Amino acid sequence: MRRVLKWLLRSILVLIVLFAALLAHTIWFKPVKIDWFYGRVFAEYALQSPELLSTLRILPPSLDFYSNKLDDASPAHELKLARMVKDNYAMLQRYDRGALDRPGQLSYDVLGFFLSMQVEGEPFRFHDFPVNQMEGIQNPSENSQIPSVTYLTTFPNWNSLRAPWGTAPSPAPWSSENAEEQREPGDAGVVCHIIDGCQCGHGARRDIGGSIGDYQR
């Protein structure tokens, strides 16, 4: 009986080690199955974007670690995401598309198109003018759509996110991340254009230390 129990414990331990090794291989290396790679790509994107998780609402309340957070808007984080996209695109190309069935090839092509568009657009990532006459952090109606009240437990988090904007429509607070985001295009030599008499945000002033109203005209 003791011998059987010993072999049973050893078998369980071996299974745990194998599972841990397979999980580590799936996270940091090329997953054995391409479907696992699809899941890894989605998980990486979701974990980098609390706003995406708040929009999708796919996790139960017990796993709510994101509803009181906003996305990182710093250029350093954008660069991190750009590198992640390149790595995922390179990994996708290591799979043999011809070995997949037709639905599998469709999934491969869809993800490949999405990633390739991101990679090809990377040289133009400073051309989006994040604060302009149409959209940006200065637009309270846009920012009010970020939190999503799904469960009663998320309501305090929604209130904490909305607190900087107040109860009435008003510009959003200007953070150091937003300042970096606005300064980066000018430092990269991106020219700001005039559209219908409105100047894009980062070109209105070289000094980003003032209020958001200083960047609109």
C-alpha atoms as one frame of an Amber mdcrd trajectory, in Angstrom:
protein
   0.000   0.000   0.000   2.810   2.390   0.892   4.572   1.521  -2.355   1.418
   2.293  -4.363   0.973   5.600  -2.560   4.616   6.480  -3.200   4.311   5.794
  -6.916   1.062   7.768  -7.031   2.703  10.803  -5.419   5.651  10.524  -7.798
   3.322  10.370 -10.772   1.443  13.460  -9.589   4.740  15.292  -9.069   5.913
  14.349 -12.572   2.631  15.582 -14.055   2.953  18.884 -12.200   6.508  19.366
 -13.464   5.487  18.520 -17.033   2.553  20.910 -16.870   4.765  23.698 -15.501
   7.326  23.079 -18.248   4.621  23.122 -20.935   3.136  26.323 -19.508   6.546
  28.027 -19.409   7.265  26.906 -22.968   3.920  28.294 -24.130   4.488  31.657
 -22.433   8.110  32.333 -23.355   8.789  30.184 -26.432   6.960  28.844 -29.490
   3.754  27.138 -28.290   3.249  23.556 -29.402  -0.156  24.336 -30.903  -0.921
  27.459 -32.901  -4.232  27.874 -31.048  -2.224  28.287 -27.849  -0.213  30.983
 -29.590  -3.421  32.814 -30.528  -4.470  32.707 -26.887  -1.084  34.002 -25.771
  -1.237  36.943 -28.185  -4.715  37.905 -27.003  -3.713  37.571 -23.341  -0.660
  39.786 -23.891  -2.763  42.502 -25.489  -5.462  42.277 -22.836  -3.047  42.422
 -19.910  -1.399  45.513 -21.395  -4.735  47.345 -21.688  -7.046  47.683 -18.657
  -9.418  49.695 -20.863  -9.713  46.768 -23.282 -10.603  44.432 -20.425 -13.168
  46.944 -19.169 -14.671  47.092 -22.655 -14.762  43.336 -23.287 -15.974  42.400
 -19.775 -14.929  38.766 -20.193 -13.624  38.214 -16.638 -15.859  37.600 -13.602
 -15.985  40.097 -10.708 -13.657  37.928  -8.631 -10.875  38.576 -11.181 -11.448
  42.310 -11.483  -7.977  43.842 -11.193  -8.354  46.352 -14.035 -11.530  48.431
 -13.697  -9.801  51.100 -11.586  -6.954  51.552 -14.090  -6.413  53.355 -17.394
  -4.008  52.443 -20.192  -0.392  53.549 -20.021  -0.117  56.460 -22.476   3.647
  56.955 -22.251   5.891  56.682 -25.351   7.946  54.036 -23.537   4.870  51.829
 -23.278   4.035  52.404 -26.947   7.559  51.287 -27.834   7.107  48.189 -25.670
   3.879  47.337 -27.521   5.576  47.875 -30.896   8.311  45.411 -29.943   5.705
  42.935 -28.733   3.891  43.136 -32.083   7.123  42.514 -34.023   7.977  39.514
 -31.856   4.491  38.028 -32.254   4.538  38.554 -36.024   7.909  36.842 -36.300
   6.634  33.953 -34.173   3.487  33.564 -36.287   5.593  33.194 -39.418   7.414
  30.247 -37.842   4.231  28.167 -38.131   3.548  26.255 -41.333   0.395  27.740
 -42.844   0.129  24.904 -45.348  -0.247  22.360 -42.543  -3.448  24.027 -41.308
  -6.994  23.290 -42.431  -9.051  26.007 -44.132 -10.482  27.521 -40.911  -7.003
  27.411 -39.424  -5.563  29.194 -42.451  -8.252  31.860 -42.150  -7.336  32.461
 -38.498  -3.666  32.562 -39.483  -4.350  35.131 -42.208  -6.507  37.327 -39.986
  -3.902  37.522 -37.229  -1.130  37.898 -39.790  -2.926  40.828 -41.431  -3.513
  42.523 -38.086   0.088  42.138 -36.942   1.594  43.074 -40.316  -0.451  46.290
 -40.401   0.911  47.194 -36.976   4.489  46.413 -38.003   4.235  48.367 -41.263
   2.659  51.323 -39.462   5.294  51.450 -36.718   7.378  54.168 -38.480   4.276
  56.397 -38.416   3.289  55.889 -34.786   4.052  59.559 -33.994   1.717  60.802
 -36.732  -1.541  60.236 -34.844  -1.590  63.641 -33.062  -3.157  62.273 -29.833
  -4.522  65.705 -28.829  -6.230  67.426 -31.745  -9.417  69.256 -32.656 -11.448
  66.029 -32.889 -10.285  63.751 -30.076  -7.917  63.396 -27.162  -7.708  63.434
 -23.393  -9.165  66.962 -23.404 -12.476  65.522 -24.663 -14.615  64.570 -21.600
 -17.221  62.746 -23.705 -14.540  60.424 -25.067 -13.039  59.699 -21.658 -16.440
  59.062 -20.091 -16.810  55.992 -22.318 -13.708  54.259 -20.944 -15.056  52.759
 -17.679 -17.861  50.255 -17.901 -20.160  49.507 -14.981 -20.950  45.823 -15.329
 -21.225  44.677 -11.734 -22.159  46.511  -8.568 -18.616  45.974  -7.270 -17.124
  47.941 -10.175 -19.119  51.104  -9.476 -16.613  52.511  -6.913 -13.841  51.944
  -9.459 -15.873  53.741 -12.117 -16.294  56.682  -9.752 -12.565  56.769  -8.999
 -11.757  56.888 -12.707 -14.270  59.652 -13.353 -13.205  61.727 -10.333 -10.472
  63.735 -12.121 -13.004  64.917 -14.693 -15.629  65.928 -12.136 -19.374  65.604
 -12.576 -19.671  68.230 -15.322 -17.982  68.015 -18.734 -14.473  69.401 -18.379
 -10.967  68.793 -19.736  -9.068  65.843 -18.365  -6.091  66.327 -16.030  -2.737
  66.674 -17.786  -0.266  64.000 -16.661   3.430  63.482 -17.291   2.544  60.589
 -19.617   0.389  62.907 -21.737   3.170  65.474 -21.793   5.646  62.868 -23.061
   3.098  61.643 -25.599   2.667  65.194 -26.941   6.376  66.044 -26.946   7.499
  62.884 -28.760   6.126  63.725 -32.259   7.831  67.111 -32.271  11.122  65.583
 -31.155  10.798  63.034 -33.981  10.396  65.825 -36.529   6.711  65.230 -37.305
   5.200  68.369 -38.821   1.877  69.539 -37.372  -0.687  70.674 -39.950  -3.475
  73.234 -39.697  -6.934  71.797 -40.360  -9.922  74.159 -40.563  -8.102  76.739
 -38.479  -7.350  74.290 -35.653  -3.797  73.324 -34.839  -2.881  69.853 -33.633
  -2.146  69.713 -29.947   1.576  69.091 -29.783   2.412  71.854 -32.246   0.578
  74.667 -30.476   3.326  75.138 -27.880   6.783  73.679 -27.467   6.502  73.885
 -23.699   4.122  71.178 -22.441   3.935  72.459 -18.896   0.718  74.446 -19.153
  -2.935  73.506 -19.050  -4.714  71.689 -21.869  -6.321  74.930 -22.941  -2.916
  76.230 -23.982  -2.710  73.584 -26.682  -5.978  74.417 -28.441  -6.831  77.366
 -30.638
